[in-house]
């Protein structure tokens, strides 16, 4: 979900005959559900794919603070302000956990940030849509974090140990985020006619962008096969999207809101809902940088990076002095 277009460096899934002895041993460990740890041997393509996926996931958590951050001071009550502030703080923490996991693969946080700011590494398309009113904050918590949980719970079983372990705490906190959003939507839906209309409008605008979060349709997701074989991904994009739809439809019904899809219906034979696909042209356009808020989001991150340069430089100078002092004391002994 937070790595919607991660491309595996290799040309496809290798057969056992095509694998080297190291690759066969590695695949045997993955197939046996043994965690791969930083010092273990791993294929270069596995490492590169993980760096892209974890990096894009981390960037999504950091950029994901922006649609909600400007509502902290405008939340309707002091309690809502405190809850939203806690949520935004959580998202920052999630980004830090994931940057740390990526660093175990031999890439620095600065390198990942440079990839983001240059446009070479992406973040989730959903964060390029605006939050126009307070109901949008509810819809983000309910839909966006609901989609995040749908994707991230299986990632607790991903094959790379540091990534898997980071997801355990992240998933616990994301469940709070979804409940926070659903509670806002419930209050709006049960409020005045104007408030319920705002809730329905937020659902109308964010429903299809939420479906896009799982990435392109399986038939167009040509790099998923290798990630699935390596258990970097646990489920396909369409499997996760279907589960999300089936979970969310009864929640919307309870709220008294209508999913904006005239083709949505229960399919008894499949035991799941039929639904309309998102506009995939819009999805790829947003990924390319042409969404409603792409420019604003990137400009904000670039400004934050530039404004924080003096802090990073000061911390590095302090660390260098501390290391030099320790080295001098060791030499004196």
C-alpha positions in Angstrom: 0.0 0.0 0.0 2.7 2.5 1.0 4.9 1.1 -1.8 2.5 1.2 -4.7 5.0 1.0 -7.6 8.1 -0.8 -6.2 9.9 -2.5 -9.0 12.0 -5.6 -8.4 15.4 -5.2 -9.9 15.4 -8.7 -11.4 13.7 -9.8 -14.6 11.3 -12.3 -13.0 11.0 -15.2 -10.5 13.9 -17.7 -10.9 13.3 -21.4 -11.0 15.3 -23.6 -8.6 17.6 -24.6 -11.5 18.4 -21.0 -12.2 19.3 -20.2 -8.6 22.9 -20.3 -7.2 23.5 -22.4 -4.1 23.3 -19.3 -1.9 20.0 -18.3 -3.6 18.5 -21.7 -3.0 19.5 -21.7 0.7 18.0 -18.2 1.0 14.7 -19.3 -0.7 14.6 -22.4 1.5 14.8 -20.1 4.6 12.1 -17.8 3.3 9.8 -20.8 2.4 10.3 -22.1 5.9 9.1 -18.7 7.3 12.5 -18.0 8.9 13.3 -14.3 9.3 16.1 -12.8 7.3 18.3 -10.7 9.5 20.6 -7.8 8.4 23.9 -9.8 8.6 22.4 -12.8 6.7 23.3 -13.3 3.1 20.6 -12.1 0.7 20.2 -11.5 -3.0 21.1 -8.0 -4.2 17.6 -7.7 -5.8 16.0 -8.7 -2.5 18.0 -6.0 -0.7 17.2 -3.4 -3.4 13.5 -4.2 -3.3 13.3 -3.9 0.4 15.0 -0.6 0.4 12.5 0.8 -2.1 9.5 -0.6 -0.3 10.6 0.3 3.3 11.8 3.7 2.0 8.5 4.5 0.3 6.6 3.3 3.4 8.7 5.6 5.6 8.2 8.6 3.3 4.5 7.9 3.3 4.3 8.1 7.1 6.2 11.4 7.1 4.3 13.0 4.2 1.1 11.6 5.7 1.4 14.0 8.6 0.8 16.9 6.3 -3.0 16.5 5.4 -3.8 16.3 9.1 -1.2 18.5 10.7 -2.9 21.8 9.6 -6.1 20.7 11.3 -4.6 20.4 14.8 -5.3 24.0 15.7 -8.6 23.9 13.9 -10.1 20.8 15.5 -13.5 21.5 17.1 -12.6 20.7 20.7 -9.5 20.6 23.0 -9.9 16.9 23.2 -10.0 16.5 19.4 -6.9 18.7 19.2 -5.0 16.4 21.7 -6.1 13.2 19.9 -5.1 14.5 16.5 -1.8 15.8 17.8 -1.1 12.3 19.3 -1.9 10.7 16.0 0.4 13.0 14.0 3.2 12.3 16.5 2.6 8.5 15.9 3.0 9.0 12.2 6.3 10.7 12.7 7.4 7.8 15.0 6.3 5.2 12.3 8.5 7.0 9.8 11.5 6.8 12.2 11.0 3.1 12.9 10.9 2.4 9.2 14.0 4.6 8.4 15.8 2.6 11.0 14.7 -0.7 9.5 15.9 0.5 6.1 19.3 1.6 7.5 20.0 -2.0 8.5 20.1 -2.7 4.7 23.0 -0.3 4.2 21.3 2.9 3.2 21.3 6.1 5.2 18.3 8.2 6.2 19.8 11.1 4.4 20.1 9.1 1.2 16.5 8.0 1.4 15.4 11.6 2.0 17.4 12.8 -1.0 15.6 10.1 -3.1 12.3 11.5 -1.9 13.1 15.2 -2.5 14.5 14.5 -5.9 11.3 12.6 -6.9 13.2 9.4 -7.5 11.4 7.7 -4.6 7.6 8.0 -4.2 5.1 8.0 -1.3 1.5 6.9 -1.2 -0.8 8.6 -3.7 -3.5 9.2 -1.1 -1.5 12.0 0.5 -1.7 14.1 -2.6 -5.4 14.7 -2.0 -6.6 17.7 0.2 -8.3 17.6 3.5 -10.9 20.3 3.0 -12.9 20.1 6.2 -13.1 18.4 9.6 -15.1 15.4 8.1 -12.1 14.7 5.8 -10.0 14.1 8.9 -12.6 11.5 10.0 -12.6 9.9 6.6 -8.7 9.8 6.5 -8.7 8.0 9.8 -11.5 5.6 8.9 -10.6 4.9 5.3 -6.9 5.6 4.9 -5.8 4.1 8.2 -8.2 1.3 7.6 -6.5 0.5 4.3 -3.1 0.9 6.1 -4.1 -1.7 8.7 -5.4 -4.1 6.0 -2.0 -3.9 4.3 0.2 -3.8 7.3 -1.1 -6.6 9.5 0.1 -9.2 7.0 3.5 -7.3 6.8 4.1 -8.4 10.4 4.8 -11.8 8.7 7.1 -10.3 6.1 10.4 -12.2 5.6 12.8 -9.4 6.7 13.1 -9.4 10.4 13.6 -5.6 11.2 10.6 -4.7 8.9 8.4 -7.4 10.4 9.2 -6.3 14.0 8.6 -2.6 13.2 5.2 -3.4 11.9 4.0 -4.9 15.2 4.0 -1.6 17.0 2.9 0.4 14.0 -0.2 -1.8 13.5 -1.2 -1.4 17.2 -1.1 2.4 16.8 -2.8 2.4 13.4 -5.8 0.6 15.0 -6.2 3.6 17.3 -6.0 5.9 14.3 -8.8 4.1 12.5 -11.0 4.2 15.6 -10.3 7.9 16.0 -11.4 8.5 12.4 -14.5 6.3 12.6 -15.6 8.1 15.8 -15.4 11.4 14.0 -17.5 10.1 11.2 -20.0 8.7 13.6 -20.4 12.0 15.3 -20.8 13.8 12.0 -23.2 11.2 10.6 -25.4 11.4 13.7 -25.2 15.2 13.9 -27.1 17.8 12.0 -28.1 17.5 8.4 -25.2 19.7 7.4 -22.7 17.6 9.3 -24.0 14.3 7.8 -23.8 15.9 4.4 -20.1 16.8 5.1 -19.4 13.2 6.1 -21.0 11.9 2.9 -19.1 14.4 0.8 -15.8 13.3 2.5 -16.6 9.6 1.7 -17.5 10.5 -1.9 -14.1 12.2 -2.5 -11.8 9.8 -0.6 -13.4 6.4 -1.4 -11.6 5.8 -4.7 -8.3 7.3 -3.7 -8.4 4.9 -0.7 -8.9 2.0 -3.1 -5.9 3.2 -5.1 -3.7 2.8 -2.0 -3.3 -0.9 -2.5 -1.6 -0.3 -5.9 -2.5 -1.2 -9.4 -4.6 -4.2 -10.4 -2.8 -7.5 -10.2 -2.8 -7.8 -13.9 -0.8 -4.6 -14.1 1.4 -5.2 -11.1 4.1 -7.0 -12.9 6.7 -7.0 -10.1 4.5 -8.5 -7.4 5.4 -12.1 -8.2 9.0 -11.8 -7.0 8.0 -9.9 -3.9 5.5 -12.6 -3.1 8.0 -15.4 -3.7 10.4 -13.6 -1.3 7.5 -12.9 1.1 8.3 -9.2 1.1 4.6 -9.0 0.2 2.2 -11.5 1.7 -0.9 -10.8 -0.3 -1.6 -9.4 -3.8 -3.0 -5.9 -4.3 -6.4 -7.1 -5.4 -6.7 -9.5 -2.5 -6.1 -6.7 0.0 -8.4 -4.3 -1.9 -11.2 -6.9 -1.8 -10.8 -7.4 1.9 -10.9 -3.6 2.5 -14.1 -3.2 0.5 -15.8 -6.1 2.3 -14.8 -4.7 5.7 -15.8 -1.1 5.0 -19.2 -1.6 3.3 -21.0 -2.7 6.6 -19.2 0.1 8.5 -20.6 2.7 6.1 -24.0 1.1 6.4 -23.9 1.4 10.2 -23.1 5.1 9.8 -26.0 5.6 7.4 -23.6 6.7 4.6 -23.6 5.5 1.0 -20.5 4.1 -0.7 -20.3 6.2 -4.0 -20.4 3.1 -6.3 -23.5 2.2 -8.2 -22.1 -1.2 -9.1 -21.4 -2.1 -5.5 -23.3 -5.3 -4.5 -22.9 -8.5 -2.6 -21.9 -11.5 -4.8 -23.3 -14.6 -3.1 -21.4 -16.9 -5.3 -18.0 -15.3 -4.5 -18.9 -14.5 -0.9 -17.6 -11.0 -1.5 -18.7 -7.6 -2.8 -18.5 -6.7 -6.5 -17.3 -3.1 -6.9 -16.0 -0.6 -9.4 -12.3 -0.2 -10.0 -10.8 3.3 -9.4 -9.8 5.5 -12.3 -6.3 4.0 -12.9 -5.4 6.8 -15.3 -5.9 9.2 -12.3 -3.8 6.9 -10.1 -0.8 6.9 -12.5 -1.1 10.6 -13.0 -0.9 11.3 -9.3 2.0 9.0 -8.9 3.8 10.9 -11.7 3.4 14.1 -9.7 0.2 15.6 -11.2 -2.2 15.2 -8.2 -4.1 18.0 -6.5 -1.4 18.4 -3.8 1.8 16.9 -5.1 3.6 20.2 -5.5 2.5 21.5 -2.1 3.5 18.3 -0.3 7.0 18.2 -1.9 7.6 22.0 -1.4 6.7 21.5 2.3 9.1 18.6 2.7 11.9 20.4 0.9 11.4 23.5 3.0 11.4 21.4 6.2 14.7 19.7 5.1 16.4 23.0 4.3 15.2 24.7 7.4 16.4 21.8 9.6 19.9 21.8 8.1 21.4 23.8 11.0 20.0 21.3 13.5 21.5 18.4 11.7 24.8 20.1 11.3 24.9 21.0 15.0 24.1 17.5 16.1 26.8 16.1 13.8 29.4 18.6 15.2 28.4 17.6 18.7 28.8 13.9 17.9 32.2 14.5 16.3 33.4 16.4 19.3 32.1 13.7 21.6 33.8 11.0 19.6 37.1 13.0 19.5 37.0 13.5 23.2 36.4 9.8 23.8 39.3 8.9 21.5 41.6 11.3 23.3 40.7 9.9 26.7 41.3 6.3 25.4 44.7 7.3 24.0 45.7 9.0 27.3 44.9 5.8 29.2 
